[in-house]
Amino acid sequence: MDGLSNWSSNPDHFGEDGSQDHPLRILIVEDELLIALDAEMALQDAGHDIVGTATTEEQTVKMALSQKPELMIVDLRLAGGGCGRAAVQRIRETLDVDVIFASGNLDPTMRTRLEKLKPIAMLSKPYGSDELVRTVETIAA
């Protein structure tokens, strides 16, 4: 995907030898507590900084604009009837941030809609913490 090449060519993320020179700042957008905690623990164990966990569309927008993450992992259906896709659209009006969509609702129609936002990856639920870390590490490599 386009975001993948943009990500890997960003010199701010890597040292001269191509290795990651600092942990990624990641915002997790997930309203299911156990999924959010599992993602947070797995990504922290992999050396990344979790800048926050948002559960609603409004909270997602506020946290992203204040914390300025490098990567967001975003569920589509959020608490209070919010929408992760709408949150990403709002955030990208102000902030250039990479996104991984993670959802149980990634049918072909939804994938087509999401492609317009140029995510760097999409993960179908249920996904394991190993798959999440591998996806993030592949993008960061």
Disulfide bonds with the S-S distance in Angstrom:
none
